Amino acid sequence: MKITTSLAAALAFGICGMAASAGNAADAKKPMFNITSPATKDFGLLNKKYAGNAKSNPNCDGEGVSLPLRWTNAPDGTKSFAIVMLDPVGRGGAGVVHWVAYDIPATKTSLKEGEASSENASFPQGKTTPGTQMYFGPCPPFGDKPHPYVITLIATDLAPGSLKPGMTKDDLAQALTGHVRGATSLVVRYRG
């Protein structure tokens, strides 16, 4: 299942070929770079607490709390992390970016529940499709089957503070070209 998850993340974020990996036998023996959440398992359903909260959108009836995340075994040379959360099914398959965060120091190995729920997080957050600069939880149309939300954690060789504020997912992907040390993903689902 992890291969499917990583492939989904690479396709969703468009980072195929960006990661620096020698692909030798020594790399195969290293522990796998991994992201998890105590709030759900990979491919698990999210609680309504983590869904979007926007009075202007009747599909966003959650609490808007960002989910807790933990990661382990960052690749060698990692100086910072970036996170992108994408619903590849949203907007009729065009996708919805629910979260962009970056310049997260390599010394950080987790995010607490709610840590990214405001624009005053301890790290820069970029622009989402709805136009916010913080975590924007799932808001799939009521009656749809559960939408997948791919949370991609990217290890970079850029020092925190290297990237400009307010970047979109596409801006971030361009800025990270040649600077990705590795990526891992967690796929969660939500049904409105």
Protein Blocks (a to p, Z undefined) as FASTA:
>chain_A
ZZmmmmmmmmmnopghkaccehiaklmmpccdddddfkbcehiacdfklpccdfklmklm
cnopacddddehiaehiabdcdddddfkggnhnopafbdcehiafkbgbdcehklmpfkb
cbdcdddfkopacddddfddehiacddddddddddfbdehiacehiafklmmmmmgopag
bdcdddddddZZ
